[in-house]
Amino acid sequence: MICEFCGGKTIKRRVKRQHWLRGRLYIVENVETEVCKECGERYFHATTLDAIDKYLSAKHAVKSQVNVEVVSL
């Protein structure tokens, strides 16, 4: 795949992703994506994002929880 921002080539990787669903923030590990080797832009396939939504909408295992601050400038 070619990056639409810089024209670099992408490679398949597994990454952590911040994912919002119904007003809740999740950190999802081991998500397959295409990452540009030049600029680092990530491309997630729609089927991957749909699978994350489906997984989080059902009862699922929780690896850990973190406390996150929300601030406004």
Phi and psi in degrees as a GROMACS rama.xvg file:
@    title "Ramachandran Plot"
@    xaxis  label "Phi"
@    yaxis  label "Psi"
@TYPE xy
-108.83  133.55  ILE-2
-66.8655  129.538  CYS-3
-76.7794  -11.2584  GLU-4
-91.9719  -44.8087  PHE-5
-121.966  -8.48078  CYS-6
84.4259  3.3763  GLY-7
-73.538  166.859  GLY-8
-85.6169  147.57  LYS-9
-104.799  157.615  THR-10
-130.955  152.219  ILE-11
-74.2083  135.914  LYS-12
-144.3  165.552  ARG-13
-113.093  128.25  ARG-14
-135.676  171.188  VAL-15
-88.6091  142.734  LYS-16
-132.328  135.345  ARG-17
-81.2342  130.934  GLN-18
-138.975  121.693  HIS-19
-95.6014  134.495  TRP-20
-146.33  120.886  LEU-21
51.4976  44.8947  ARG-22
77.4692  6.79621  GLY-23
-115.229  141.802  ARG-24
-97.913  130.986  LEU-25
-122.04  148.7  TYR-26
-109.089  116.45  ILE-27
-109.509  123.314  VAL-28
-94.7106  158.703  GLU-29
65.6642  40.0069  ASN-30
-93.7547  127.708  VAL-31
-74.7087  135.774  GLU-32
-152.291  169.759  THR-33
-104.752  128.738  GLU-34
-120.677  130.542  VAL-35
-68.6807  129.498  CYS-36
-70.5147  -20.6661  LYS-37
-91.2865  -52.1958  GLU-38
-111.554  -10.7554  CYS-39
86.1064  1.2548  GLY-40
-58.298  139.259  GLU-41
-107.436  141.928  ARG-42
-125.231  116.811  TYR-43
-104.048  130.521  PHE-44
-70.6117  145.161  HIS-45
-57.6851  -35.7653  ALA-46
-65.9871  -33.6159  THR-47
-67.6814  -44.9457  THR-48
-65.8358  -38.7041  LEU-49
-63.4669  -39.4977  ASP-50
-65.1542  -37.3733  ALA-51
-64.3201  -47.1528  ILE-52
-57.1699  -45.8349  ASP-53
-62.8594  -44.3391  LYS-54
-61.8753  -46.5764  TYR-55
-72.1707  -24.4449  LEU-56
-76.0148  -21.8057  SER-57
-97.5599  171.357  ALA-58
-63.1146  131.125  LYS-59
-143.889  157.804  HIS-60
-71.9132  143.2  ALA-61
-114.954  118.639  VAL-62
-72.1495  -45.8256  LYS-63
-164.229  170.594  SER-64
-128.543  147.375  GLN-65
-127.917  153.697  VAL-66
-95.1924  127.934  ASN-67
-121.773  131.384  VAL-68
-85.1476  141.249  GLU-69
-116.825  124.366  VAL-70
-128.334  163.523  VAL-71
-129.443  138.37  SER-72
